[in-house]
Structure formats: C-alpha cells, structure tokens
Amino acid sequence: MIPHRHIFLLSTENPNINTGGKNTHINLLKKGLDKRQIKNTLICPDSSFYNISKYHSAFLFFKYFDFRILFSPHICHFFSLFDHIFAKISEINPNEPYIFHCHDVITMHLISKIRHHPDDLRILTVHGYYSKEILDDNRFNSLHEGKKIQLFCEKIEHEAYSVSHKIIAVDSRIKDYLMYQYKCHSDKVHVLHNATDIDEFHPINQKEKIEIRKKFGYNFDDWIILVPRRLVPKNGVEYAIKAIKKMTNKSLRLIIAGDGLLYKSLKLLSDNDLRIIFLGDVSHSSLIKYYHISDIVLIPSITSEGIQEATSLSMLEGMACGRAVICSNIGGMKEVSEMSGAIITVEEANSDAIALAIENLIKSGNINKLGNKARNYVELNHSYLTYTDKILSIYFN
C-alpha cells in the first residue's frame, strides 16, 4: 500500500516550456503519478521568470552567494532561479511532511536550506554531470573563468548529494561518478534507466510513413537517418556529418533536429552537402513525425569534459517508434544495448564506424526486424508507468 503523502516535483526548468531529456522525464513521471492517482505538484519557474533582466539576475546572484569572483553573465541569470523558486517552496506548509523529488542539484540545495521538517523525504534524480555540463554547454571568456565557475558548481553538487536521502542515477556510470567523486554510499544510489511514452511514440504502418514523407518533401526510396540532438560537443553530431560525407549513396538523407552553440561550425562542416539537412529546433509534435519517416535513428554521442550520454531519451523514443537505432557504445546507451540486443553500437567519435554501421544495416534488410525488437523491449522495460512504479518503490522502501 502506498502511503498518502503529497509529492513535490522540483526543477530549475519548466518542462512545459523547455525541451530536453530532463524535462521530458519530469512530464512522464508526473503523468505516471497522475495515472496512479497520487497527489503531486510541480514546482518550477513560471513564464514570468524568463523575462527577468540580466541586471536583476546579477543582483540576485550576489544576494544569495556574495561570491563576486564568480560574476559571469553566463551564470547569473541561471542562479536567479534561487530567488524565483525560493518563494514557491516557502509557501509549502512547514508543519506537514512531504516527499520532495528534485531533478537538479539547485532545487535540492534550496530544499535543504528552507525545509526543516524531520519527516520530509528528499529524493534527487541525477540526470547528468552538473558542474561538467556547465563547461560543455557554455562558452566562457577564459579558461580561468570557466574553472572558477566549475569549482563553485562542484560545491553546490556536493552539498546537494550529501543532504539527499536517496539518489536516483539514470545509468551506472553516473552512480560511479557519485560514489567516487562525491563519496556517496552505494546503498544510497539507485540506478534507474529512463523511460518514454510508448503511447505517444509508437510505430506506424508503411502507408502512413509514405504519406508523411510526401508531406515533408522526402521520397519513398530515400534512406532517412534522423539525428535528434542538441548541437553541443557531447552529442557528437560532427561524426554523423563526417560519416555521411564519406558515403557515396545519393539516397541518404541525414536529418539533424536540434540547435545549439555548434550550429555554425557544423553547418560549415557539412559543406553544403544536400543530403545533410539542418532543421533547427523542432516542436515535440513535429519530432514524432520525423521519427516516423526515418529508417534509422542515430545517436553519435561522445565523451566530452568527462560527460557521457546517459540513457538517451532520443534512443528510447526511436526504439518506441519501431526504428532501427545506432548509438555510441558509451554510458547508458551501452547498458541498454547489452540488455536489449536491439541496438547497434559503434565506437564513439568514429565516423568510419558510423558509416559502416549504416551501410551494413541498409544492406542487411533487417531494419524492420531490428525496429520491432526494439519496440518490444521498450514496451516491457521503459514505459512511463513501469518507470513510475519503480520510482514509487524507491520512495517507500
């Protein structure tokens, strides 16, 4: 029996506004809790936050941290989240115990400063490597500036992990990171691979696939390879581009769905190859259609600043849509590949290996067979309701 205790889901991003794996994850967990009729509330920035001026952000940064050497326009706005979310947490009844499930170290740090009820349960899901990703996702004025900010973020990380009662890591490598870099006890950290919405991401028949392709301007005999990736270093999109440029097949179409700081350099790398299409940011509904028209979903992630892809949601979405998936042999993707036997993995940062995997898959005639196997595996192991039940068992056991 599940105890009746209100669950608060906390995030520094609004999953109804922002995109990305973490936000999809939060929406799926909330949907699962709703389906299970468990009372829950999402605490995150509302739309007004995104209108805060950079000057106000800087003021709030100093107000909370008084650490002027770290002043940076790259991070001041982010840390103004403290002020915004602080007010929301402060409205919660201090005399009742709750479950606080945080999805980043910032909100866990805040909860520990504001909440003092002895029976509160603090859960933290670690989706990645916070202090390392600060460097991967931003361009700083100097190496010195980036290092100072990284050290500060490591301090926030350490404090958040130490005050969490239980931690959920989205792959085994993140658990190792928590144990060896931050000395988290093994029993405190639970590995739970991500989930996807198998109702929303689902296979379609050949007739539907042809109709959508025609609508989007693609031919029936095109070989469409979808790369649903933000254009940041750790996502390794350059190796997908290099792989296509090595191949002579004129029917190939590499569709890159995502934007980011590497857009200009990757566009230059493509050298106007008409087989390589940059879509930029794509809406959620449109992205599903691109999964449907694809033959192969490619996740060419690499290790960058010590960061590796966890259980890629793009990988799971492609599998749920019944598509053949090629991934780098790292992180959570490697683990899912070994458990499912339904993913082709290649050496990271190796465009030759990617090109060979694509060629072999096309020649094999096994694309549909592999896609069906992937769909069956995801149905059994990565549906959002199965995931929600596993989360609840962590809460209450």
C-alpha positions as CSV (number, residue, x, y, z in Angstrom):
1,M,0.0,0.0,0.0
2,I,1.3,3.5,-0.9
3,P,1.3,6.0,1.9
4,H,-0.8,9.1,1.3
5,R,1.9,11.7,1.2
6,H,2.0,14.7,-1.2
7,I,4.8,14.6,-3.7
8,F,6.5,17.7,-4.9
9,L,8.5,17.5,-8.2
10,L,11.1,20.3,-8.4
11,S,13.1,21.6,-11.3
12,T,15.0,24.7,-12.3
13,E,13.4,24.4,-15.8
14,N,9.8,24.5,-16.8
15,P,9.1,21.2,-18.6
16,N,6.1,22.8,-20.3
17,I,8.3,25.5,-21.8
18,N,11.8,24.0,-22.0
19,T,12.8,21.0,-24.1
20,G,15.3,18.3,-23.5
21,G,15.6,14.9,-21.8
22,K,15.2,16.0,-18.2
23,N,12.0,17.9,-19.0
24,T,10.5,15.0,-20.9
25,H,11.4,12.8,-17.9
26,I,9.6,15.1,-15.4
27,N,6.5,15.3,-17.6
28,L,6.4,11.5,-17.9
29,L,6.8,11.0,-14.1
30,K,4.0,13.5,-13.4
31,K,1.8,11.7,-16.0
32,G,2.5,8.4,-14.3
33,L,1.8,9.8,-10.8
34,D,-1.5,11.2,-12.1
35,K,-2.4,7.9,-13.7
36,R,-1.7,6.2,-10.3
37,Q,-3.9,8.9,-8.7
38,I,-1.1,10.0,-6.4
39,K,-1.3,13.7,-5.3
40,N,1.6,15.6,-6.8
41,T,2.6,19.2,-7.6
42,L,5.3,20.5,-9.9
43,I,7.4,23.4,-8.7
44,C,9.4,25.1,-11.4
45,P,9.9,28.6,-13.0
46,D,6.7,30.1,-14.5
47,S,6.8,32.2,-17.6
48,S,7.5,35.4,-15.7
49,F,10.9,34.1,-14.8
50,Y,12.1,34.2,-18.4
51,N,11.6,37.9,-18.5
52,I,14.0,38.7,-15.6
53,S,16.6,41.2,-16.8
54,K,20.3,40.4,-16.7
55,Y,20.8,43.2,-14.2
56,H,18.3,41.8,-11.8
57,S,19.8,38.4,-12.2
58,A,23.2,39.7,-11.3
59,F,21.8,41.4,-8.2
60,L,20.2,38.1,-7.0
61,F,23.4,36.2,-7.7
62,F,25.2,38.5,-5.2
63,K,22.3,38.5,-2.8
64,Y,22.4,34.7,-2.4
65,F,26.1,33.9,-2.9
66,D,28.2,37.0,-2.2
67,F,30.9,35.4,-4.2
68,R,31.9,38.2,-6.6
69,I,34.8,36.5,-8.2
70,L,32.3,34.2,-9.9
71,F,30.3,37.0,-11.5
72,S,29.6,36.0,-15.1
73,P,26.7,36.8,-17.5
74,H,26.6,33.2,-18.4
75,I,25.6,32.0,-15.0
76,C,24.0,35.0,-13.1
77,H,20.7,34.5,-14.9
78,F,20.7,30.8,-14.1
79,F,21.3,31.4,-10.4
80,S,18.5,33.9,-10.1
81,L,16.3,30.8,-10.1
82,F,17.1,30.6,-6.4
83,D,15.1,33.7,-5.8
84,H,12.2,32.6,-8.0
85,I,11.9,29.1,-6.7
86,F,12.7,30.1,-3.1
87,A,9.3,31.9,-2.9
88,K,7.4,28.9,-4.2
89,I,9.0,26.5,-1.7
90,S,8.4,28.9,1.1
91,E,4.6,28.7,0.5
92,I,4.5,25.0,1.4
93,N,3.1,24.1,4.8
94,P,6.2,23.8,7.1
95,N,4.3,21.6,9.7
96,E,3.4,18.7,7.3
97,P,5.9,16.1,6.0
98,Y,6.2,15.8,2.2
99,I,8.2,14.0,-0.4
100,F,10.5,16.4,-2.4
101,H,11.7,14.8,-5.6
102,C,14.3,17.2,-7.1
103,H,15.6,16.9,-10.6
104,D,18.7,19.0,-10.2
105,V,21.2,19.9,-7.5
106,I,20.0,23.5,-7.4
107,T,16.5,22.7,-6.1
108,M,17.9,20.1,-3.7
109,H,20.2,22.7,-2.3
110,L,17.3,25.0,-1.8
111,I,15.1,22.4,-0.1
112,S,17.8,21.7,2.4
113,K,18.0,25.4,3.2
114,I,14.3,26.1,3.5
115,R,12.7,22.9,4.8
116,H,13.4,21.5,8.3
117,H,10.6,19.0,8.9
118,P,12.2,15.8,10.3
119,D,9.9,13.5,8.3
120,D,10.4,15.1,4.9
121,L,11.8,12.7,2.3
122,R,14.3,14.2,-0.1
123,I,14.9,12.4,-3.4
124,L,17.3,13.6,-6.1
125,T,17.4,12.3,-9.7
126,V,20.8,12.9,-11.2
127,H,20.4,13.3,-15.0
128,G,24.0,14.2,-15.7
129,Y,27.2,15.8,-14.6
130,Y,26.1,19.3,-13.4
131,S,29.4,21.0,-12.9
132,K,31.0,19.4,-16.0
133,E,28.0,20.2,-18.2
134,I,28.3,23.9,-17.3
135,L,31.5,23.9,-19.3
136,D,30.1,21.8,-22.1
137,D,27.1,24.0,-22.6
138,N,28.6,27.4,-22.3
139,R,31.4,29.5,-23.8
140,F,33.4,31.4,-21.2
141,N,35.6,34.4,-21.6
142,S,38.6,32.4,-20.4
143,L,39.7,29.1,-19.0
144,H,40.2,30.7,-15.6
145,E,36.6,32.0,-15.6
146,G,35.2,28.6,-16.6
147,K,37.3,26.8,-13.9
148,K,36.2,29.2,-11.1
149,I,32.5,28.6,-12.0
150,Q,33.1,24.8,-12.3
151,L,34.6,24.7,-8.8
152,F,31.6,26.7,-7.4
153,C,29.2,24.3,-9.1
154,E,31.0,21.3,-7.6
155,K,30.4,22.8,-4.2
156,I,26.7,23.0,-4.9
157,E,26.7,19.4,-6.2
158,H,28.5,18.1,-3.1
159,E,26.0,19.8,-0.7
160,A,23.0,18.5,-2.7
161,Y,24.2,14.9,-2.7
162,S,25.0,15.0,1.0
163,V,21.5,16.2,2.0
164,S,19.6,13.8,-0.2
165,H,18.1,10.8,1.5
166,K,18.0,8.8,-1.7
167,I,19.6,9.4,-5.1
168,I,18.4,8.0,-8.5
169,A,21.1,7.8,-11.2
170,V,20.0,7.3,-14.8
171,D,22.9,5.0,-15.5
172,S,25.6,3.1,-13.8
173,R,28.4,5.4,-14.9
174,I,26.6,8.3,-13.1
175,K,26.4,6.1,-10.0
176,D,30.1,5.6,-10.2
177,Y,30.6,9.3,-10.6
178,L,28.6,9.9,-7.4
179,M,30.4,7.3,-5.4
180,Y,34.0,8.0,-6.4
181,Q,34.0,11.8,-6.9
182,Y,31.4,12.7,-4.2
183,K,31.8,9.7,-1.9
184,C,28.1,8.8,-2.0
185,H,27.4,5.5,-0.3
186,S,26.4,2.7,-2.8
187,D,23.2,1.9,-0.9
188,K,22.0,5.5,-1.2
189,V,22.2,5.5,-5.0
190,H,19.7,3.6,-7.2
191,V,20.3,3.1,-10.9
192,L,17.1,3.5,-12.9
193,H,17.2,3.9,-16.6
194,N,15.0,6.5,-18.3
195,A,11.5,5.8,-19.7
196,T,9.5,7.0,-22.6
197,D,5.8,7.5,-23.5
198,I,5.1,4.3,-25.5
199,D,1.6,5.6,-26.3
200,E,2.8,8.8,-27.9
201,F,5.9,7.3,-29.5
202,H,4.7,4.3,-31.5
203,P,5.2,2.6,-34.8
204,I,3.1,3.5,-37.9
205,N,2.4,1.4,-41.0
206,Q,4.1,1.8,-44.3
207,K,1.2,3.7,-45.9
208,E,1.3,6.3,-43.2
209,K,5.1,6.6,-43.4
210,I,4.9,7.2,-47.2
211,E,2.2,9.9,-46.7
212,I,4.1,11.8,-44.1
213,R,7.3,11.6,-46.2
214,K,5.5,13.1,-49.2
215,K,4.1,15.9,-47.0
216,F,7.6,16.7,-45.7
217,G,9.1,16.6,-49.2
218,Y,11.0,13.3,-49.0
219,N,10.9,10.4,-51.4
220,F,9.8,6.8,-50.8
221,D,13.2,5.4,-51.7
222,D,15.2,7.9,-49.5
223,W,17.2,6.4,-46.7
224,I,16.4,8.8,-43.8
225,I,18.8,8.9,-40.9
226,L,17.5,11.1,-38.0
227,V,19.8,12.7,-35.5
228,P,17.6,14.3,-32.8
229,R,20.4,16.1,-31.0
230,R,21.2,19.5,-29.5
231,L,24.3,20.9,-31.2
232,V,26.7,20.7,-28.3
233,P,30.1,18.9,-28.1
234,K,28.9,15.9,-26.1
235,N,26.3,15.0,-28.7
236,G,28.9,14.2,-31.3
237,V,26.9,15.4,-34.3
238,E,30.1,16.2,-36.3
239,Y,30.8,12.5,-36.6
240,A,27.4,11.8,-38.1
241,I,28.1,14.5,-40.7
242,K,31.6,13.2,-41.4
243,A,30.1,9.7,-41.8
244,I,27.6,10.8,-44.4
245,K,30.3,12.7,-46.3
246,K,32.3,9.5,-46.6
247,M,29.4,7.7,-48.2
248,T,28.6,7.8,-51.9
249,N,24.9,6.7,-51.6
250,K,22.9,9.6,-53.1
251,S,19.7,8.4,-51.5
252,L,20.9,9.1,-48.0
253,R,19.3,11.9,-46.0
254,L,20.8,12.9,-42.7
255,I,18.2,15.0,-40.8
256,I,19.6,16.9,-37.8
257,A,16.8,18.0,-35.5
258,G,18.2,20.4,-32.9
259,D,20.0,23.7,-32.4
260,G,22.9,24.8,-30.2
261,L,26.3,26.6,-30.0
262,L,27.9,24.4,-32.6
263,Y,25.4,25.2,-35.4
264,K,27.6,27.4,-37.5
265,S,30.7,25.1,-37.3
266,L,28.6,22.0,-38.1
267,K,26.9,23.8,-41.0
268,L,30.4,24.7,-42.3
269,L,31.5,21.1,-41.9
270,S,28.6,19.9,-44.0
271,D,30.0,21.9,-46.9
272,N,26.6,22.3,-48.5
273,D,26.1,18.6,-49.0
274,L,22.4,18.5,-50.0
275,R,22.0,15.1,-48.2
276,I,22.5,16.8,-44.8
277,I,19.5,18.8,-43.6
278,F,19.6,21.1,-40.5
279,L,16.1,21.6,-39.1
280,G,17.0,23.7,-36.1
281,D,14.7,23.4,-33.1
282,V,11.7,21.2,-33.8
283,S,8.4,21.1,-31.9
284,H,7.6,18.0,-30.0
285,S,4.7,17.0,-32.3
286,S,6.9,17.5,-35.4
287,L,9.7,15.5,-33.9
288,I,7.5,12.5,-33.6
289,K,6.7,12.7,-37.3
290,Y,10.4,12.8,-38.1
291,Y,10.9,9.6,-36.1
292,H,8.0,8.1,-38.1
293,I,9.6,8.9,-41.5
294,S,13.1,7.8,-40.6
295,D,14.7,4.5,-41.3
296,I,17.5,4.8,-38.7
297,V,17.8,6.9,-35.6
298,L,21.5,7.8,-34.9
299,I,22.8,8.9,-31.5
300,P,26.5,9.7,-32.1
301,S,27.3,11.0,-28.6
302,I,30.9,11.2,-27.4
303,T,32.7,11.7,-24.1
304,S,33.2,15.5,-23.6
305,E,34.6,17.1,-20.4
306,G,34.2,13.8,-18.7
307,I,30.4,13.7,-19.7
308,Q,28.8,10.7,-21.3
309,E,25.3,10.3,-22.6
310,A,23.1,8.5,-20.0
311,T,20.0,6.5,-21.1
312,S,19.3,8.7,-24.1
313,L,15.6,9.6,-24.3
314,S,16.1,10.1,-28.1
315,M,17.3,6.5,-28.2
316,L,14.3,5.2,-26.3
317,E,11.9,7.3,-28.5
318,G,13.4,5.9,-31.6
319,M,13.1,2.4,-30.2
320,A,9.5,3.0,-29.2
321,C,8.7,4.1,-32.7
322,G,10.0,0.8,-34.0
323,R,13.1,2.3,-35.7
324,A,16.5,0.8,-36.0
325,V,18.8,2.6,-33.7
326,I,22.6,3.2,-33.9
327,C,24.3,4.6,-30.8
328,S,27.8,5.2,-29.5
329,N,29.0,2.4,-27.2
330,I,29.1,4.6,-24.1
331,G,27.1,5.3,-20.9
332,G,23.5,4.2,-20.5
333,M,23.2,3.5,-24.2
334,K,25.8,0.7,-23.9
335,E,23.9,-0.7,-20.9
336,V,20.5,-0.7,-22.8
337,S,22.2,-2.2,-25.8
338,E,23.6,-5.1,-23.8
339,M,20.3,-5.8,-22.1
340,S,18.1,-5.5,-25.1
341,G,20.1,-6.8,-28.0
342,A,18.1,-4.4,-30.1
343,I,20.6,-1.6,-30.7
344,I,23.6,-1.4,-33.0
345,T,26.5,0.3,-31.1
346,V,29.6,1.8,-32.6
347,E,32.9,3.2,-31.2
348,E,32.5,6.8,-30.1
349,A,34.0,9.6,-32.2
350,N,34.5,7.3,-35.1
351,S,32.8,8.4,-38.3
352,D,34.2,5.4,-40.2
353,A,32.4,3.1,-37.8
354,I,29.1,5.0,-38.1
355,A,29.3,4.9,-41.9
356,L,30.0,1.2,-41.9
357,A,27.1,0.5,-39.5
358,I,24.7,2.5,-41.7
359,E,25.9,0.7,-44.8
360,N,25.6,-2.8,-43.2
361,L,22.2,-2.1,-41.8
362,I,20.9,-0.9,-45.2
363,K,22.3,-4.0,-47.0
364,S,21.2,-6.4,-44.4
365,G,17.5,-5.9,-44.9
366,N,17.0,-6.3,-41.2
367,I,15.9,-2.7,-40.4
368,N,12.3,-3.6,-39.7
369,K,13.2,-6.7,-37.7
370,L,15.5,-4.7,-35.5
371,G,13.0,-2.0,-35.1
372,N,10.3,-4.4,-34.0
373,K,12.6,-6.0,-31.5
374,A,13.4,-2.5,-30.1
375,R,9.8,-1.7,-29.7
376,N,9.0,-4.9,-27.8
377,Y,11.9,-4.3,-25.4
378,V,10.8,-0.7,-24.7
379,E,7.2,-1.8,-24.1
380,L,8.4,-4.3,-21.4
381,N,11.1,-2.2,-19.8
382,H,10.8,1.5,-20.4
383,S,7.2,2.5,-20.4
384,Y,6.4,5.5,-18.2
385,L,4.0,3.6,-16.0
386,T,6.6,0.9,-15.3
387,Y,9.1,3.6,-14.5
388,T,6.6,5.4,-12.2
389,D,6.1,2.1,-10.2
390,K,9.8,1.7,-9.8
391,I,10.1,5.3,-8.6
392,L,7.3,4.7,-6.0
393,S,9.1,1.6,-4.7
394,I,12.2,3.7,-4.1
395,Y,10.2,6.3,-2.3
396,F,8.5,3.9,0.1
397,N,11.0,1.0,0.6
